[in-house]
Every structure is written in structure tokens, then in C-alpha cells.
Amino acid sequence: MKLIILLACFGIITAEVFQHKLRYVESRRNQHLRNGTWASYLKSEASKDISQTAHNFVDAEFYSTIAVGTPQQIFNVALDTASANFWIPDMTCASNENLHCNSYCQDNDFCYDLCPTPCCQPYKPTNVCDKAHKFDSTKSTTYVKNGQYFSIQYSSGPTNGFLGKDTFALVGDKGESLKIPNVDFGQAVGIATFLNSDQTDGILGLGFTSLAVDGIIPPIISAITQGLFDQPIFTVYLPYQLGYNQYTDGVVTFGGLDKSNCGDVINYSPLTSATFWQFQISSISTSNGGSMNLAGAQAISDTSTPFIKGPKASIDFFATKLGATYDKYNTIFTIDCAVKVPDLAITIGKQTYTVQGTNLVENLGGMCYLKMAYGDYIGADSYWSLGTPFIRSYCHIYDYTNKRVGFALPKVKATA
């Protein structure tokens, strides 16, 4: 296997396997729950007139560093296996032109979370665009103007802007980078209010082109097409939760297996749809006797959610077996922080994978909740979304060419 060679004297990379850090950041949901404002946030969200929910990043917990342009302009983006578009804020983000302020923006308790900042009185520069890094196309010698309009609908509103083309780069911890030329991307001028604006600027979708809005080729698929990677795969490693509410950063490896953090591949599951990373699951059970046959059910691997999501009846059943109680105001399953939570077993094909109880509980300092939730996406009655509790339990290997997902045990064992 070809490896990254860092030519320190020149700062040049010859790379077909590129590994860099996934940094943990507390989700917007957990920030609201800590502050006692989550129920109010949900109420204000319910007042919005939105026809369709695409995806919601209010729970995004991991971001990575990328660059766009020549010379490079640095951005932090959420890596998302459940979407396929790449966008970052443009210099014109949050412009007052064609500004539309909904009626709920008159309530300043919600306005700065839910509306364009200029709608809020008194105006304060605290919205996503104000804190985010912004792309300046006039400073890039490799930028090519496109101008085509794009819009992506999220549950907290649309993100929209126009398209451009430039050199995209994956950026390592020491400043090394792997450049991918001629990447089409979104330059956002209006951003839905879901991002933790202190840390994350945009979204890097890792799904298939068929999932992308307007059929825009995702950067990683563009790199594969250009032959820049050793293998047409990437590996995601998220460390075991070290204890309740103790997180560490993860690693994403583009172009190869992560042999530093992951053991041998246990098995691969073929995709049933090359849009999301979607595959069949056959059953789920708990170590204290709860079991449900799910023959024919579909699941997706989703790096952007800290939950295992599924149909309401199924989630209610497993939450009860695990000792949790539903809080309808905060739409979470609360659980006694002192209780040892049973493990969850998920059968994919003929292989059973165990999610440790420690990875199923979020501790917010005296208040704990179960990281299982109702599916909030189209097809929720028959689909499951396997988020970070499952990804922490097994390294995930995403194979574009063979259209499959592999699973491998991390080399570091879980702690109780």
C-alpha cells in the first residue's frame, strides 16, 4: 500500500492514503439541554412552515479541517455520510439583500437561533455567518465562477447560495494537505441555523453522487475518479466512550484502511442503495432479554447523528428494556445516571455486532439520556439510522466501488 510521505523540507505530500483528525464538539442539542432551553427550541422549530425535512445537523458532534482555493483558505466542516453535498459560507453570507423575516423572529428568545441575524433587534453579530470562516473567491487564483443557484432544505430552514469550482484539500494536523483539483462546491449566502457556529463552518457530504442535490459530484468521489487514492474507500474510527460524558477525537482515513486504530475487517455488508450507505439489518436485541426480528429492515450508517434511530414502536420497546423513560417536552429518553445500561446487539447479515451500554448514554452532569431516538426522516417507519453509538463500537469502512460497508473492532477495548 502506498503511504503518505511528508517531505518536510518542501511541505509537499505524495499521498494516496490520507489520515486526519475528527474533532469532537458538543452538539447544539446538548448545549440547549444543559441550559434548559431545548423544549423551547423544539417549540419554535415546530412553528416553522417547512414542507420537507432533508437532514438536520443540530446533533452533529464531529468536524474536520479542509481547505479551498489557492492559496488555501481553511474551513472546519462536519463530515456526513448521510448527505452528499459540500458547501461553505461565502463572503456574502448573511447579506440583507432579499431578506425575509418570519413572524417568530420577533421573539428575541429564539431569533438568534432561528432567523437571519439582521432580523433580530437589536442587531448583534452572533449568527452562524458572523462566526464562520468565509470563502473569498477573489483571493484564489484557481477559482472558476459557475453562479448556478443551489438550495438544500434542512429541518431548521434552507441553506442556499451559488456554485463555484476550485481546488479542494484535505488538511492534516501539521498543515500537510492532499489537493483535489476542479471540485464543484456550494458558496452559501444563507445558512440554516443548525450548526455549532463556534466550531463548524459547513458540511462535507460523503454519500454517493446520486444523493447530491443537483447531482454535484462530491469531493471524495472526484478524488477517486481522478485516481488520487490508493483505494476507493475511507475508514472512520471513533474511540470508545471513555466513561459517561468523556469523549476523545476520532480519525478519518481516506484511500485506505486505518490499520493504526482498527483491527481486521469482520465482515462487509452489501449496500441495498448506493445513495446513502444503506444496508439490511435482520434483528436487534438487548443483553437483558429484549429482542425484535427486523427481517428486511433497512439501515444507514450516519456519522452526523449521536443516536440509534428507528421506528417509534421499536424505539419505545428497546428504551423500556434498557430502563429509560420518555420525556415528551425534550423528546428524549431519560435514564438514571447510576444505572448500568445493558448492551445492544445488532444483527447485519449473519454477523451480530454489540454496542456497549456506555456508548448508549449521554451524561450532561446529573441528567442522563439514552442515545436512541425516533426516526425523523422519510421512510422512518421501516428505516434505521445507526449513528455514533454503533460507529464507536466498530470502525466503519466505506467502499464506493464495491458498494459495501465493512466493520472492524477498534484496537482499543471499551471501558465499562
C-alpha positions in Angstrom: 0.0 0.0 0.0 1.2 3.5 -0.9 1.5 5.7 2.2 1.7 9.4 2.8 5.2 10.7 2.6 5.7 14.1 4.1 8.6 16.0 2.5 9.2 18.3 5.5 11.7 20.4 3.7 9.2 21.4 1.0 5.8 20.8 2.7 4.7 18.5 -0.1 2.6 15.4 0.1 2.7 12.4 -2.3 -0.4 10.6 -1.0 -3.0 8.1 -1.8 -3.9 7.4 1.8 -4.6 10.4 3.9 -5.4 10.3 7.6 -6.6 13.2 9.7 -8.4 14.0 12.9 -12.2 14.2 13.6 -12.5 16.7 16.4 -15.3 16.4 18.9 -17.6 19.3 19.7 -20.7 19.4 21.9 -23.9 19.3 19.8 -26.4 22.1 19.7 -29.0 19.8 21.3 -26.7 19.1 24.3 -26.0 22.8 24.7 -29.7 23.5 24.9 -30.4 20.6 27.2 -27.7 21.8 29.6 -29.2 25.3 29.6 -32.8 24.1 29.9 -33.8 25.6 26.6 -34.2 22.6 24.4 -38.0 22.3 24.8 -38.4 26.0 23.8 -36.2 25.4 20.8 -38.3 22.5 19.7 -41.5 24.6 20.1 -40.1 27.3 17.9 -39.0 24.8 15.3 -42.5 23.4 15.2 -43.8 26.8 14.2 -41.8 26.9 11.0 -43.6 26.3 7.7 -41.2 23.8 6.1 -42.6 21.4 3.5 -39.9 18.7 3.7 -37.1 17.7 6.0 -33.9 16.7 4.3 -31.4 16.3 7.2 -30.7 18.0 10.5 -27.3 18.7 11.9 -28.4 20.0 15.3 -26.8 16.8 16.7 -23.5 17.0 14.7 -20.6 16.3 17.0 -17.5 15.9 14.8 -15.8 18.2 12.4 -12.7 18.0 10.2 -10.4 20.6 8.6 -10.3 21.2 4.9 -9.1 24.0 2.6 -10.4 25.6 -0.6 -8.6 27.7 -3.1 -5.0 28.8 -4.0 -3.6 29.9 -1.6 -5.6 27.7 0.7 -8.4 29.1 2.8 -9.1 26.9 5.9 -12.5 25.7 7.0 -14.0 23.3 9.6 -16.7 21.1 8.2 -19.0 18.4 9.6 -18.4 15.1 7.8 -21.7 13.5 6.9 -22.2 10.0 5.5 -26.0 10.7 5.2 -25.7 13.6 2.6 -23.5 14.2 -0.5 -23.1 18.0 -1.0 -20.1 20.1 0.0 -20.7 23.7 0.9 -19.0 26.5 2.9 -20.0 30.1 3.7 -19.3 32.7 1.0 -18.1 36.2 1.8 -21.6 37.5 1.0 -23.2 35.2 3.6 -25.9 36.9 5.7 -26.4 39.7 3.2 -29.5 41.7 3.9 -30.5 41.5 0.2 -33.9 39.8 -0.3 -34.0 39.3 3.5 -37.2 37.6 4.7 -38.1 37.6 8.4 -40.7 35.2 9.6 -43.1 36.2 12.4 -41.4 34.1 15.1 -38.3 36.3 14.5 -40.0 39.0 16.6 -39.3 36.9 19.7 -35.7 37.6 20.7 -35.6 34.5 22.9 -35.5 32.5 19.6 -34.5 34.9 17.0 -30.7 34.5 17.1 -31.0 30.7 16.9 -33.7 30.5 14.2 -33.5 33.6 12.0 -31.0 35.6 9.9 -29.3 37.9 12.3 -30.4 41.1 10.6 -34.0 40.1 11.5 -33.2 40.3 15.2 -33.4 43.5 17.3 -31.2 44.9 18.5 -28.8 43.5 15.8 -25.8 41.7 17.2 -23.2 39.9 15.1 -23.8 36.5 16.6 -25.3 34.3 13.9 -23.6 31.4 12.1 -22.3 33.5 9.2 -20.7 36.1 11.6 -18.7 33.4 13.4 -17.9 31.2 10.4 -14.9 31.4 8.2 -16.0 32.7 4.8 -14.6 31.9 1.3 -13.3 34.8 -0.7 -13.1 33.8 -4.4 -11.2 36.9 -5.3 -8.2 35.7 -3.3 -8.0 32.3 -5.1 -6.0 32.0 -8.4 -7.6 28.6 -9.2 -11.3 29.7 -8.7 -13.7 29.2 -11.6 -17.0 31.0 -11.5 -20.2 29.0 -12.0 -23.0 31.0 -10.5 -25.7 28.3 -10.6 -28.1 28.7 -7.7 -28.4 25.9 -5.1 -30.7 25.3 -2.2 -30.7 22.4 0.4 -33.7 22.1 2.7 -32.9 21.3 6.3 -35.4 20.9 9.2 -34.3 24.3 10.6 -34.6 26.0 7.2 -32.8 26.3 3.9 -29.1 26.7 3.1 -28.7 28.4 -0.2 -26.3 30.2 -2.4 -24.4 29.6 -5.7 -21.9 27.1 -7.1 -18.2 27.6 -7.8 -15.3 25.4 -8.8 -11.8 25.4 -7.1 -9.1 23.2 -5.6 -10.3 21.3 -2.5 -7.8 19.9 0.0 -7.9 17.6 3.0 -5.7 19.2 5.7 -3.6 17.3 8.3 -2.8 18.3 11.8 0.6 19.6 10.8 -0.5 21.6 7.8 0.1 18.9 5.2 -2.6 18.5 2.6 -4.0 16.3 -0.2 -5.2 18.5 -3.0 -8.2 17.6 -5.2 -8.5 20.0 -8.2 -11.6 21.1 -10.0 -14.2 20.4 -7.3 -17.7 21.9 -7.6 -19.0 23.3 -4.3 -21.7 25.4 -2.8 -20.9 29.0 -1.7 -23.6 29.7 0.9 -25.1 33.1 1.3 -27.8 31.9 3.7 -27.4 29.2 6.3 -29.9 27.2 8.3 -29.4 27.6 12.0 -28.3 24.1 12.9 -24.5 24.4 13.1 -22.5 25.0 16.2 -21.1 28.2 14.8 -18.2 28.3 17.3 -16.6 25.3 15.6 -18.2 24.3 12.2 -18.4 26.3 9.0 -20.0 23.9 6.6 -20.8 20.4 5.5 -18.8 17.8 3.6 -21.2 15.1 2.4 -19.7 11.6 1.9 -22.6 9.9 0.3 -23.0 9.0 -3.4 -23.4 11.4 -6.3 -27.0 10.1 -6.8 -27.8 11.6 -3.4 -26.4 15.0 -4.0 -28.7 18.0 -4.7 -28.3 19.0 -8.4 -26.2 15.9 -9.0 -23.0 17.7 -7.9 -20.0 15.3 -7.7 -18.8 15.1 -4.0 -15.1 15.9 -3.5 -14.1 12.4 -2.3 -15.7 10.8 -5.4 -14.0 13.4 -7.5 -10.6 12.3 -5.9 -11.4 8.7 -6.6 -12.3 9.5 -10.3 -9.0 11.3 -10.6 -7.1 8.3 -9.2 -5.8 10.2 -6.2 -6.4 7.5 -3.6 -4.8 4.1 -3.2 -8.2 2.5 -2.8 -11.8 3.9 -3.4 -12.6 3.7 0.4 -12.5 5.7 3.6 -12.4 4.5 7.2 -14.0 6.2 10.2 -12.7 5.5 13.7 -14.4 7.0 16.7 -12.9 5.9 20.1 -14.9 4.1 22.7 -16.6 6.5 25.1 -14.0 6.5 28.0 -16.8 6.8 30.5 -20.0 8.7 30.8 -19.6 12.1 29.1 -15.9 11.5 28.4 -15.1 11.9 24.7 -12.0 12.0 22.6 -11.3 12.9 19.0 -11.6 10.3 16.1 -9.8 9.7 12.9 -10.9 9.5 9.2 -8.6 7.7 6.7 -9.2 8.5 3.1 -8.0 6.0 0.5 -7.3 3.0 2.8 -7.9 1.0 5.9 -7.0 2.5 9.3 -4.6 -0.1 10.5 -3.3 2.0 13.4 -6.7 2.1 15.2 -8.7 -0.7 13.7 -8.3 -4.5 13.6 -9.1 -6.9 10.8 -12.4 -6.4 9.0 -15.0 -8.7 10.5 -17.4 -8.6 7.6 -18.7 -6.4 4.7 -22.4 -5.7 4.2 -23.5 -5.0 0.6 -25.4 -1.8 0.0 -29.1 -2.0 -0.9 -29.0 1.5 -2.2 -25.9 3.4 -3.4 -27.3 6.8 -2.3 -26.9 6.6 1.5 -24.6 4.0 2.9 -27.7 1.7 3.3 -27.9 -2.0 4.1 -30.2 -4.6 5.6 -30.4 -5.4 9.2 -32.2 -8.5 10.5 -32.6 -8.1 14.3 -31.8 -6.1 17.4 -31.7 -7.4 20.9 -30.5 -6.3 24.4 -28.3 -8.2 26.8 -31.2 -8.3 29.3 -33.5 -10.3 27.1 -35.3 -7.8 24.8 -35.4 -8.9 21.1 -37.0 -7.9 17.9 -37.0 -9.6 14.5 -36.4 -6.9 11.8 -36.1 -9.1 8.7 -35.9 -6.9 5.6 -35.5 -3.7 7.5 -33.1 -1.1 6.1 -30.4 0.9 8.0 -28.0 3.6 7.1 -24.6 4.4 8.6 -24.8 8.1 9.8 -21.8 9.9 11.2 -23.9 13.1 11.8 -26.2 11.7 14.5 -25.2 10.6 18.1 -28.3 8.3 18.1 -29.5 5.0 17.0 -32.8 6.0 15.4 -35.7 3.8 14.3 -39.5 3.3 14.1 -41.3 4.6 17.1 -42.7 1.3 18.3 -39.3 -0.4 18.1 -37.5 2.5 19.9 -40.2 2.6 22.6 -39.7 -1.2 23.1 -35.9 -1.1 23.4 -35.9 2.1 25.5 -38.2 0.4 28.0 -36.0 -2.7 28.1 -32.9 -0.5 28.7 -34.6 1.3 31.6 -35.3 4.7 30.0 -38.5 6.9 30.3 -39.7 9.2 27.5 -39.6 13.0 28.2 -42.2 14.4 25.8 -41.1 18.0 26.4 -37.5 17.4 25.5 -38.2 14.5 23.1 -35.5 12.3 24.7 -35.5 9.1 26.8 -34.1 10.0 30.2 -32.4 7.3 32.3 -30.9 7.0 35.8 -27.2 8.0 35.6 -26.3 5.5 38.3 -27.8 2.5 36.3 -25.5 0.2 34.3 -27.2 0.1 30.9 -27.4 -3.3 29.1 -25.6 -3.8 25.8 -27.4 -3.7 22.4 -26.8 -6.3 19.7 -27.5 -5.6 16.1 -27.5 -8.4 13.5 -26.4 -7.5 10.0 -26.5 -10.4 7.6 -25.2 -13.4 9.6 -23.0 -11.3 11.9 -24.0 -9.8 15.3 -22.4 -6.6 16.4 -22.5 -5.4 20.1 -23.0 -1.7 21.1 -21.8 -1.3 24.6 -24.1 0.3 27.2 -21.6 3.0 27.9 -21.9 4.1 24.3 -25.7 4.4 24.6 -25.9 7.0 27.4 -25.2 10.8 27.3 -24.4 12.3 30.7 -24.9 16.0 31.0 -23.8 16.4 34.5 -26.6 14.9 36.6 -29.1 14.4 33.8 -28.7 11.4 31.5 -30.5 10.3 28.4 -30.5 7.3 26.2 -28.9 7.7 22.7 -31.8 6.1 20.9 -34.5 8.3 19.2 -37.4 8.2 16.8 -36.5 8.4 13.1 -37.2 11.9 11.8 -36.6 11.2 8.1 -38.6 10.0 5.1 -39.3 6.3 5.4 -38.9 6.3 9.2 -41.5 3.5 9.6 -39.1 1.0 8.1 -35.6 2.5 8.3 -33.0 2.7 11.0 -30.2 5.2 11.3 -27.1 3.8 13.0 -25.1 6.8 14.4 -22.1 7.3 16.6 -23.0 4.7 19.3 -22.6 2.0 16.6 -19.6 3.7 14.9 -17.8 4.0 18.2 -18.2 0.3 18.7 -16.9 -0.7 15.3 -14.6 1.0 12.8 -16.6 1.6 9.6 -15.1 1.1 6.1 -17.0 2.8 3.3 -16.3 1.2 -0.1 -17.5 3.3 -3.0 -16.6 1.0 -5.9 -17.8 -2.3 -4.4 -20.8 -0.6 -2.8 -20.5 -2.0 0.6 -19.7 -1.1 4.3 -17.2 -3.1 6.4 -17.0 -3.3 10.1 -13.9 -3.9 12.3 -13.2 -3.8 16.0 -11.2 -0.9 17.3 -7.8 -2.0 18.7 -8.5 -0.2 22.0 -11.1 -2.0 24.1 -14.1 -0.4 25.6 -14.2 0.6 29.3 -17.2 0.0 31.5 
